[in-house]
Amino acid sequence: MTTNDPFPGFHVQAGKAADGPYAVDIDPERAGWGHSSLRVLDLPPGGSHSLATGDSEWIVLPLSGGCTVIAEGQTFELHGRESVFSGVSDFVYLPRDSHAQIASGAGGRFALTGARCENRLPARYGPASAVPVELRGSGNCSRQVNNFGAAGVFECDKLIAVEVLTPGGNWSSYPPHKHDQCRPGEESELEEIYYFEIAEAHGNEGIGYQRVSPSGHGRGTDVLAEVRTGDTVLIPDGWHGPSIAAPGHDMYYLNVMAGPEAERAWLICDHPDHAWIRSTWPDQPVDPRLPLYQAPASQAPAGDSR
């Protein structure tokens, strides 16, 4: 499929967001909003791809495999990882109004998380060793968050991006929360993309579930979807959560967020009917399966990107 047509719904199944070289290509025009973008690039061994960043800033994040990124007269070597379930990855930030070349000797799968922005920041390398790995929730609400592109962790103009890993049988993005209104100090207005990968088990493909319910603002987004590897869910507004991992199948999702506000911040409002669940967490242990992994020891990039 190669098209620039808008998506017919908020749950976009694997392959339905493909365009040209991208297995997933979601931009503001196709999503029908103003800021957030996601592309997923599959490169064969020895493959390469040229990227014009346009009016957006981007982070190149390996999902599997490693790559070389050439941009702004610098060469960045990304060590990457075997899969999203095996470790934290290093990454590269690319500024708007730039060009980059992405090449992979062994091949791999690479996420490009993007946001329309105004300011042009320098291209730079983000080491895996500097990614904060956070354990959030407890009991069957336990999950792991890799805060590689979180506000306050890595500098971007508009883009916020994190990874969430949920052990099989657990709920994450819970309690349901929203960020669809600008309320200074209380809530940010952010568009969000969820990109999913589900771990296989005993040779079987995994599944998960994603819920988004109307909050009374925006488009009235309403989703109850069975999600599989390669699926995306678009969240322009609404209460989102839970994200449910089926027993026996760990769930990964990549969150990409951006919005119109001057301050780059992730401020959320919990659903009033379910916010009480947070008060139970101190009395329960964190799932002993977590963390699935920690950030590695200090890792220096190759080339002139040090």
C-alpha positions as CSV (number, residue, x, y, z in Angstrom):
1,M,0.0,0.0,0.0
2,T,1.3,3.4,-1.0
3,T,-1.1,6.3,-0.2
4,N,-1.3,9.6,1.5
5,D,-5.0,9.2,2.2
6,P,-6.2,9.8,5.8
7,F,-6.9,6.8,7.9
8,P,-10.5,5.6,8.3
9,G,-10.3,5.1,12.0
10,F,-8.1,5.5,15.1
11,H,-6.9,1.8,15.1
12,V,-4.5,1.3,12.2
13,Q,-3.6,-2.3,11.6
14,A,-0.2,-3.5,10.5
15,G,0.3,-2.7,6.8
16,K,-2.5,-0.2,6.6
17,A,-0.1,2.7,7.4
18,A,2.6,1.6,5.0
19,D,3.8,4.2,2.4
20,G,6.8,3.8,0.1
21,P,9.8,2.6,2.1
22,Y,8.0,2.8,5.4
23,A,6.1,-0.1,7.1
24,V,4.4,2.7,9.1
25,D,4.1,6.3,7.9
26,I,1.9,8.5,10.1
27,D,2.2,12.3,9.6
28,P,-0.1,15.1,10.7
29,E,-1.9,15.2,7.4
30,R,-2.9,11.5,7.5
31,A,-3.7,11.6,11.2
32,G,-5.7,14.8,10.8
33,W,-3.9,16.8,13.5
34,G,-1.1,19.3,13.8
35,H,2.1,17.9,15.3
36,S,2.9,14.2,15.9
37,S,4.5,11.8,13.4
38,L,5.8,8.2,13.4
39,R,7.6,6.2,10.7
40,V,8.9,2.7,10.9
41,L,11.7,1.9,8.4
42,D,12.7,-1.7,7.5
43,L,16.2,-1.9,6.0
44,P,17.5,-5.1,4.4
45,P,21.2,-6.0,5.0
46,G,23.3,-3.3,3.2
47,G,20.2,-1.1,2.8
48,S,20.1,2.6,3.2
49,H,17.5,5.4,3.2
50,S,17.7,9.2,2.7
51,L,15.5,11.3,5.0
52,A,14.5,15.0,4.6
53,T,13.4,16.2,8.1
54,G,11.3,19.1,6.7
55,D,9.4,21.1,9.4
56,S,9.8,18.4,12.0
57,E,12.4,17.2,14.5
58,W,13.0,13.4,14.6
59,I,14.6,10.7,16.8
60,V,16.0,7.7,15.0
61,L,15.4,4.7,17.4
62,P,16.5,1.2,16.5
63,L,13.7,-1.4,17.2
64,S,16.0,-4.2,16.1
65,G,19.5,-4.1,14.6
66,G,21.9,-1.2,14.4
67,C,22.6,1.5,11.9
68,T,24.8,4.4,10.8
69,V,23.2,7.8,10.6
70,I,25.0,10.6,8.7
71,A,23.6,14.1,9.4
72,E,24.8,17.7,9.8
73,G,28.3,16.7,8.8
74,Q,28.5,14.0,11.5
75,T,28.5,10.3,11.5
76,F,26.6,8.5,14.3
77,E,27.0,4.8,14.9
78,L,23.9,3.2,16.6
79,H,24.6,-0.1,18.4
80,G,20.9,-0.8,18.6
81,R,19.6,-4.0,20.0
82,E,18.3,-7.5,19.1
83,S,14.7,-6.5,19.8
84,V,12.6,-4.2,21.9
85,F,12.3,-7.0,24.4
86,S,16.1,-7.5,24.8
87,G,17.4,-4.1,25.9
88,V,17.5,-0.3,25.8
89,S,18.7,1.3,22.6
90,D,20.8,4.3,21.8
91,F,19.4,6.8,19.4
92,V,20.1,9.9,17.3
93,Y,18.2,13.3,17.3
94,L,17.8,15.0,13.9
95,P,16.8,18.7,13.6
96,R,14.2,20.2,11.4
97,D,15.3,21.5,7.9
98,S,18.0,18.9,7.6
99,H,18.9,15.8,5.6
100,A,20.1,12.4,6.9
101,Q,21.3,9.1,5.5
102,I,20.4,5.9,7.5
103,A,22.3,2.7,6.5
104,S,22.5,-0.7,8.1
105,G,25.1,-3.4,7.2
106,A,23.2,-6.2,8.9
107,G,19.7,-4.8,8.3
108,G,17.1,-3.9,10.9
109,R,13.9,-2.1,11.9
110,F,14.0,1.6,12.9
111,A,11.4,3.9,14.4
112,L,11.5,7.6,13.4
113,T,9.5,9.5,16.0
114,G,8.7,13.1,14.9
115,A,7.1,16.4,15.8
116,R,6.5,19.6,13.9
117,C,8.5,22.3,15.7
118,E,9.8,25.8,15.4
119,N,13.3,25.7,16.9
120,R,16.3,24.0,15.3
121,L,18.4,22.1,17.8
122,P,21.7,20.4,17.1
123,A,21.9,16.8,15.9
124,R,23.3,14.6,18.6
125,Y,23.7,11.1,20.0
126,G,21.7,9.6,22.9
127,P,23.6,6.7,24.6
128,A,21.5,3.8,25.9
129,S,23.4,4.1,29.2
130,A,21.8,7.5,29.8
131,V,18.2,6.3,29.3
132,P,16.3,6.2,32.7
133,V,14.5,2.9,33.2
134,E,11.5,3.5,35.4
135,L,9.2,0.9,37.1
136,R,5.7,2.3,37.3
137,G,2.7,1.0,39.2
138,S,2.7,-2.3,41.2
139,G,1.0,-5.7,41.2
140,N,-0.8,-6.4,38.0
141,C,-0.5,-2.7,37.0
142,S,3.4,-3.0,37.0
143,R,5.2,-1.9,33.8
144,Q,8.5,-0.6,32.7
145,V,9.1,2.7,31.0
146,N,12.2,3.6,29.0
147,N,12.3,7.4,29.2
148,F,14.7,8.0,26.2
149,G,12.9,11.0,24.9
150,A,10.9,12.2,27.9
151,A,10.6,15.9,28.8
152,G,13.3,16.7,31.4
153,V,15.4,13.8,30.2
154,F,16.4,14.6,26.6
155,E,16.1,18.0,25.0
156,C,13.8,18.4,22.1
157,D,11.7,21.4,21.0
158,K,8.2,19.7,20.9
159,L,8.8,15.9,20.7
160,I,8.1,13.6,23.7
161,A,8.7,9.9,23.2
162,V,9.0,6.9,25.6
163,E,8.8,3.1,25.5
164,V,6.6,1.0,27.7
165,L,7.0,-2.7,28.4
166,T,4.1,-4.6,30.1
167,P,4.6,-8.2,31.2
168,G,2.0,-10.7,30.0
169,G,-1.2,-10.5,32.0
170,N,-0.6,-7.0,33.3
171,W,-2.4,-3.7,32.5
172,S,-0.6,-0.5,31.7
173,S,-1.7,3.0,30.8
174,Y,-3.8,2.5,33.8
175,P,-5.7,4.3,35.4
176,P,-7.0,5.8,32.2
177,H,-5.7,9.3,31.7
178,K,-5.9,12.1,29.2
179,H,-4.0,15.1,28.0
180,D,-6.3,16.8,25.6
181,Q,-6.7,20.3,27.2
182,C,-4.3,23.1,27.9
183,R,-4.6,23.7,31.7
184,P,-1.3,25.3,32.9
185,G,0.3,23.3,35.6
186,E,-2.4,20.6,35.5
187,E,-2.7,19.1,32.0
188,S,-0.9,19.4,28.6
189,E,-2.5,19.2,25.2
190,L,-0.7,16.4,23.4
191,E,-1.5,14.3,20.4
192,E,-0.3,10.7,20.8
193,I,0.6,7.7,18.8
194,Y,0.9,4.2,20.2
195,Y,3.0,1.7,18.2
196,F,2.8,-1.9,19.3
197,E,5.0,-5.0,19.3
198,I,3.8,-8.2,21.0
199,A,6.2,-10.9,22.1
200,E,5.6,-14.3,20.5
201,A,5.4,-17.4,22.8
202,H,5.6,-21.1,21.9
203,G,5.7,-20.1,18.2
204,N,2.4,-18.2,18.5
205,E,1.7,-14.6,17.6
206,G,0.8,-12.4,20.6
207,I,-2.1,-10.1,21.0
208,G,-3.0,-7.2,23.3
209,Y,-5.9,-4.8,23.8
210,Q,-6.1,-1.0,23.8
211,R,-9.0,1.2,25.1
212,V,-9.6,4.8,24.4
213,S,-12.8,6.4,25.5
214,P,-14.4,9.9,24.9
215,S,-13.5,12.6,27.4
216,G,-15.9,15.2,26.2
217,H,-13.2,17.1,24.2
218,G,-12.0,17.0,20.7
219,R,-13.2,14.3,18.3
220,G,-14.7,12.0,20.9
221,T,-12.2,9.2,20.2
222,D,-13.6,5.8,21.0
223,V,-11.4,2.7,20.5
224,L,-11.6,-0.9,21.8
225,A,-9.0,-2.7,19.7
226,E,-7.2,-6.1,19.6
227,V,-3.6,-5.0,18.8
228,R,-0.8,-7.0,17.2
229,T,2.8,-6.4,16.2
230,G,2.9,-3.4,13.8
231,D,-0.4,-1.9,14.8
232,T,-0.8,1.7,15.8
233,V,-3.5,3.6,17.7
234,L,-4.0,7.3,17.1
235,I,-5.1,9.3,20.2
236,P,-6.0,13.0,19.4
237,D,-8.0,13.2,22.6
238,G,-9.8,11.0,25.1
239,W,-9.2,8.8,28.1
240,H,-6.5,6.3,27.1
241,G,-6.0,3.0,28.9
242,P,-5.9,0.4,29.8
243,S,-3.3,-1.2,27.5
244,I,-3.7,-4.9,28.3
245,A,-1.0,-7.6,27.7
246,A,-2.5,-11.1,27.1
247,P,-1.1,-13.7,29.6
248,G,2.1,-15.3,28.2
249,H,2.8,-12.4,25.8
250,D,4.7,-9.4,26.9
251,M,3.6,-6.1,25.3
252,Y,5.8,-3.3,24.0
253,Y,4.5,0.1,22.9
254,L,6.2,3.2,21.7
255,N,4.5,6.5,22.7
256,V,5.0,9.5,20.4
257,M,3.6,12.8,21.7
258,A,3.6,16.5,20.7
259,G,1.2,19.4,20.9
260,P,0.8,23.2,20.4
261,E,1.8,24.4,23.8
262,A,5.0,26.5,24.4
263,E,6.1,24.3,27.3
264,R,7.2,20.8,26.5
265,A,5.6,18.8,29.4
266,W,3.7,15.6,30.0
267,L,0.9,16.6,32.4
268,I,-2.0,14.2,32.6
269,C,-5.4,14.0,34.3
270,D,-6.5,10.6,35.6
271,H,-10.0,9.4,35.0
272,P,-12.0,10.3,38.1
273,D,-13.7,6.9,38.3
274,H,-10.4,5.0,38.4
275,A,-7.8,7.3,39.9
276,W,-8.2,5.6,43.3
277,I,-6.2,2.6,42.0
278,R,-2.9,4.5,42.5
279,S,-3.6,4.6,46.3
280,T,-3.3,0.8,46.3
281,W,0.1,0.6,44.7
282,P,2.3,1.2,47.8
283,D,0.7,-1.9,49.5
284,Q,1.6,-4.2,46.6
285,P,5.0,-5.4,45.3
286,V,6.2,-4.5,41.9
287,D,5.9,-7.5,39.5
288,P,9.1,-9.5,40.1
289,R,9.4,-10.0,36.3
290,L,10.4,-6.4,36.1
291,P,12.6,-4.8,34.9
292,L,12.8,-6.9,31.8
293,Y,16.3,-5.3,31.4
294,Q,18.3,-2.4,32.6
295,A,20.1,0.3,30.7
296,P,23.6,-0.9,29.8
297,A,26.9,0.4,31.1
298,S,28.4,3.5,29.4
299,Q,28.6,3.0,25.7
300,A,30.5,5.3,23.4
301,P,29.3,6.0,19.9
302,A,31.8,5.5,17.0
303,G,33.0,8.2,14.6
304,D,32.9,11.9,15.1
305,S,29.6,11.9,17.0
306,R,31.3,11.7,20.5
